[in-house]
Amino acid sequence: MGSRKTHHTGGSINPGGTNQYIFNLDELGGIIYRYDGTGNATQLINNLPTANASIWDVATDRNGNFYLFYTSKMKIIEYNSDGIPVDTFFTKGPGRNVSGAGCTIVGSRFYFTDHSNPKELLWEGSLTGDTVNFSVIDTLPVICYDLASCPNAANQLAVFQIPEAPHFLIYPNPASDKATIKMNNTAEIEITDCLGKIIFTADTRGLTQYQLSLTRYKPGAYIVTATSINGMAGHSTLVVL
């Protein structure tokens, strides 16, 4: 789809920022737009099921991907920066009657606020396999409509700003013949296939980027794990075309 100057067609807008782009969910039009800092908006997805709050919000990770939180189906879908779905996560914990407000991702943890109760609840989810297990970690003093406006929410989320964790970005993603892994605080890169078999490892101590040849990789999704010198790990999905 092409670029356009307008940023939304109307209704509620729900922006989420990452290290490359800002993504916006236009609830009225059911559209996802991507911004690259030039003033233009690229329409990635349309006709999303936003009626009756089917989608709570859009959230982003530090690898350039965005996520849509679905309330009606209790799932989270991960998309790459071009709007191509790369993974689906199911959720446990909150029921279908919660009313989601702001959603965000900090490191490997998922958060959202639920304002369907007498008090605002802050939920935290950790990923195990293809399931995000949510539990309530705080009751906030006032009803909120986004995490940015929730008192005390920042205190909970700031705990996971861990400087010792590895940080890395894979681009392009999806890729066909080669990809670049841009990194810091990363001592080792490991790649596993869909069966969990380790197919590649590299010592990346002291490097800020690594060129990865994909000529021998079969099309599909691979898990890239980055490990810091202190043994902390981060994960991302690489899609090979």
C-alpha positions as CSV (number, residue, x, y, z in Angstrom):
1,M,0.0,0.0,0.0
2,G,1.2,3.5,-0.7
3,S,2.3,6.4,1.5
4,R,-0.1,9.2,2.5
5,K,0.1,12.5,4.4
6,T,-2.9,11.9,6.6
7,H,-2.4,10.0,9.8
8,H,-5.8,8.7,10.6
9,T,-9.4,8.7,9.3
10,G,-11.1,9.5,12.6
11,G,-12.0,8.0,16.0
12,S,-9.5,7.0,18.6
13,I,-5.9,6.9,17.7
14,N,-3.4,4.6,19.4
15,P,0.3,5.2,18.7
16,G,3.2,3.0,19.7
17,G,6.8,3.8,19.1
18,T,9.9,1.7,18.5
19,N,13.5,2.4,17.6
20,Q,12.7,2.8,13.9
21,Y,9.1,3.8,13.4
22,I,5.9,4.9,15.1
23,F,2.8,2.7,14.4
24,N,-0.7,4.0,14.8
25,L,-4.0,2.0,15.2
26,D,-6.9,4.0,13.8
27,E,-9.8,2.4,15.6
28,L,-12.5,4.0,13.4
29,G,-11.0,2.9,10.1
30,G,-9.5,-0.3,11.4
31,I,-6.2,0.7,9.9
32,I,-2.5,0.5,10.9
33,Y,-0.2,3.3,9.7
34,R,3.6,3.4,9.9
35,Y,5.5,6.7,10.3
36,D,9.2,7.0,9.5
37,G,9.9,10.5,10.7
38,T,9.4,12.2,7.3
39,G,5.8,13.3,7.8
40,N,4.4,10.6,5.6
41,A,2.2,7.7,6.8
42,T,2.4,4.3,5.1
43,Q,-0.8,2.3,5.4
44,L,0.1,-1.3,6.3
45,I,-3.2,-3.0,7.2
46,N,-6.8,-2.1,6.9
47,N,-10.2,-3.7,7.7
48,L,-9.1,-4.7,11.2
49,P,-11.9,-6.0,13.5
50,T,-12.0,-2.9,15.8
51,A,-15.8,-2.9,16.5
52,N,-16.8,-3.4,20.1
53,A,-13.1,-2.9,21.2
54,S,-12.0,-6.1,19.4
55,I,-8.5,-4.7,19.5
56,W,-7.3,-2.9,22.6
57,D,-4.1,-1.2,21.5
58,V,-0.9,-1.4,19.5
59,A,2.4,-1.9,21.3
60,T,6.0,-2.2,20.0
61,D,9.2,-3.8,20.9
62,R,12.8,-2.6,20.6
63,N,13.4,-4.9,17.5
64,G,11.1,-2.8,15.2
65,N,8.0,-5.1,15.5
66,F,4.5,-4.1,16.6
67,Y,1.8,-6.1,18.4
68,L,-2.0,-6.0,18.3
69,F,-3.8,-6.9,21.6
70,Y,-7.1,-8.6,20.8
71,T,-9.7,-8.5,23.6
72,S,-12.4,-10.6,22.0
73,K,-10.2,-13.6,21.1
74,M,-7.7,-13.1,24.0
75,K,-4.6,-13.2,21.8
76,I,-1.7,-11.1,20.8
77,I,-0.5,-11.0,17.2
78,E,3.1,-9.9,16.4
79,Y,3.8,-8.1,13.1
80,N,7.1,-7.1,11.5
81,S,7.6,-3.4,10.5
82,D,6.0,-4.1,7.1
83,G,2.8,-5.3,8.6
84,I,3.4,-9.0,8.0
85,P,2.2,-11.3,10.8
86,V,5.1,-13.4,12.2
87,D,3.7,-14.9,15.4
88,T,0.6,-15.3,17.5
89,F,0.5,-15.6,21.3
90,F,-2.5,-16.8,23.3
91,T,-3.2,-15.3,26.7
92,K,-4.1,-16.7,30.1
93,G,-5.3,-14.9,33.2
94,P,-7.7,-12.1,32.2
95,G,-11.2,-13.1,31.1
96,R,-13.1,-11.9,28.1
97,N,-15.0,-9.3,30.2
98,V,-12.0,-7.1,30.9
99,S,-11.9,-3.7,29.3
100,G,-8.4,-3.1,28.0
101,A,-6.9,0.4,27.9
102,G,-3.2,1.1,27.3
103,C,-0.9,-1.8,26.4
104,T,2.9,-1.8,26.2
105,I,5.9,-4.2,26.1
106,V,9.0,-3.7,28.3
107,G,11.8,-6.1,27.5
108,S,10.1,-9.5,27.3
109,R,7.1,-8.6,29.5
110,F,3.6,-7.5,28.3
111,Y,1.4,-5.0,30.2
112,F,-2.1,-3.7,30.0
113,T,-4.5,-1.8,32.2
114,D,-8.1,-3.0,32.8
115,H,-10.7,-0.3,33.6
116,S,-13.7,-2.5,33.7
117,N,-13.4,-2.8,37.5
118,P,-14.1,-0.3,40.3
119,K,-10.4,0.4,40.3
120,E,-7.9,0.3,37.6
121,L,-5.8,-2.9,37.4
122,L,-2.3,-3.2,36.0
123,W,-1.7,-6.7,34.5
124,E,1.7,-8.1,33.7
125,G,2.3,-11.1,31.3
126,S,5.3,-13.3,30.8
127,L,5.8,-15.5,27.7
128,T,6.1,-19.2,27.9
129,G,6.1,-21.0,24.6
130,D,3.2,-19.5,22.6
131,T,1.2,-18.3,25.7
132,V,1.4,-15.0,27.7
133,N,0.4,-15.7,31.3
134,F,-1.0,-12.5,32.8
135,S,-1.5,-11.7,36.5
136,V,-2.5,-8.5,38.4
137,I,0.6,-6.7,39.8
138,D,-1.0,-3.5,41.1
139,T,-4.3,-1.7,41.7
140,L,-4.0,1.9,40.5
141,P,-5.7,4.8,42.4
142,V,-7.7,6.2,39.5
143,I,-9.3,5.0,36.3
144,C,-7.0,5.5,33.3
145,Y,-7.3,5.3,29.6
146,D,-3.7,4.7,28.8
147,L,-0.5,3.6,30.6
148,A,1.1,7.0,30.0
149,S,-1.6,8.6,32.2
150,C,-1.7,6.0,35.0
151,P,-0.3,7.0,38.3
152,N,2.2,4.5,39.8
153,A,2.3,2.5,36.5
154,A,5.7,3.8,35.7
155,N,7.1,2.6,39.0
156,Q,6.2,-1.0,38.0
157,L,7.4,-0.8,34.5
158,A,10.7,0.9,35.3
159,V,11.9,-2.1,37.2
160,F,12.7,-3.9,34.0
161,Q,14.9,-1.2,32.4
162,I,17.9,-3.5,32.9
163,P,21.1,-2.0,31.4
164,E,22.9,-5.4,31.5
165,A,20.4,-7.0,29.1
166,P,21.5,-7.5,25.5
167,H,20.0,-5.1,22.8
168,F,19.8,-6.1,19.2
169,L,17.9,-5.4,16.0
170,I,17.6,-7.6,12.9
171,Y,17.1,-6.0,9.5
172,P,15.7,-6.5,6.9
173,N,13.2,-8.8,8.5
174,P,11.8,-10.8,6.6
175,A,15.0,-11.4,4.6
176,S,15.9,-13.8,1.8
177,D,19.7,-13.9,1.2
178,K,21.3,-12.0,4.1
179,A,20.4,-10.0,7.2
180,T,22.3,-7.7,9.5
181,I,22.1,-8.0,13.3
182,K,22.9,-4.6,14.9
183,M,23.7,-5.0,18.6
184,N,25.2,-3.8,21.8
185,N,26.0,-5.6,25.0
186,T,25.8,-8.9,23.2
187,A,28.4,-11.6,23.7
188,E,26.7,-14.4,21.7
189,I,24.1,-14.9,19.0
190,E,22.3,-18.3,18.7
191,I,19.7,-19.3,16.1
192,T,17.2,-22.1,16.4
193,D,14.7,-23.6,14.0
194,C,11.0,-24.2,14.6
195,L,11.9,-27.6,16.2
196,G,14.2,-26.0,18.7
197,K,17.4,-27.3,17.1
198,I,20.4,-24.9,17.3
199,I,21.6,-24.3,13.7
200,F,24.0,-21.4,14.3
201,T,26.0,-19.7,17.0
202,A,28.5,-16.8,16.8
203,D,30.8,-15.1,19.3
204,T,29.9,-11.4,19.1
205,R,31.8,-10.0,22.0
206,G,33.0,-6.5,21.1
207,L,30.9,-6.3,17.9
208,T,28.2,-3.8,17.1
209,Q,26.8,-5.6,14.1
210,Y,27.0,-9.0,12.5
211,Q,26.3,-10.0,8.9
212,L,24.3,-13.2,8.7
213,S,24.2,-15.2,5.4
214,L,20.8,-16.9,4.9
215,T,21.6,-18.8,1.7
216,R,21.4,-22.2,3.4
217,Y,18.3,-21.4,5.5
218,K,15.0,-22.9,4.4
219,P,12.0,-20.5,4.3
220,G,10.3,-20.2,7.7
221,A,10.6,-18.6,11.1
222,Y,13.7,-18.8,13.3
223,I,14.3,-17.7,16.9
224,V,17.4,-15.5,17.4
225,T,18.7,-15.4,21.0
226,A,21.2,-12.8,22.1
227,T,23.1,-13.4,25.3
228,S,25.0,-10.7,27.2
229,I,28.3,-11.1,29.0
230,N,26.3,-11.4,32.3
231,G,24.3,-14.2,30.9
232,M,21.0,-12.3,30.3
233,A,19.2,-13.3,27.2
234,G,16.8,-11.6,24.7
235,H,14.9,-13.2,21.9
236,S,13.5,-12.2,18.5
237,T,12.0,-13.9,15.5
238,L,13.7,-13.9,12.1
239,V,11.6,-14.7,9.0
240,V,13.4,-16.2,6.0
241,L,11.6,-15.9,2.7
